[in-house]
Amino acid sequence: HDLSFGERDRAVTERIKAIETTLSGAGFDVRLRPDIVATMWQKWTMLASAGSITCLLRGPIGAVVAAPGGVETVQAIVAECLAIAVANGYPPEDAAQYASTQKRLQEPGSSLVTSMYRDLQKGARVEADQILGDLLERGRRHGVEAPLVRAAYAQLSVYSAGLADTAAGARKG
């Protein structure tokens, strides 16, 4: 229950201060972020990492880290996503933020799954292009390789193509 917001140009304008004043006390955490784009990259890195982990390895975080090689795979996926963010000019705000992401995605017994994984389990459409595909393209532009994230994206692309084929067949039938 939190909301981070700010101007894209990093200005702390009267308009953004008025929004902060209006939203304060509304029953959730309100955070005015001078660099909202950096905050968005941090969120994207977390979503892409967690989505890649849970979808590629087909389970919640706790099951992944309990599997042989699970912790190392989690660390590698987070490192790939972070490398793309850094190459695009958005490193973690501080070491504590990076450590927090690593801890959250390595928590033994965690039932954490992503909405992408829940959609995959339900046989619904997933946001692979928007979350992973776009991130990979931004990495490619900077020469950053992300083989595990690419594997997750490929797997989700095959899944999505199967959904499209099934839907096309249903329309024909």
Salt bridges, closest charged atoms under 4 A:
ASP2 OD2 - ARG31 NH1 3.26
GLU7 OE1 - ARG15 NH2 2.62
GLU14 OE2 - LYS17 NZ 3.62
ASP29 OD2 - ARG31 NH2 3.95
ASP35 OD2 - ARG10 NH2 3.01
GLU93 OE1 - ARG33 NH1 3.92
ASP119 OD1 - LYS122 NZ 3.69
ASP134 OD1 - ARG138 NE 3.22
GLU137 OE2 - ARG140 NH2 2.49
GLU137 OE2 - ARG141 NE 3.52
GLU145 OE1 - ARG150 NH2 2.50
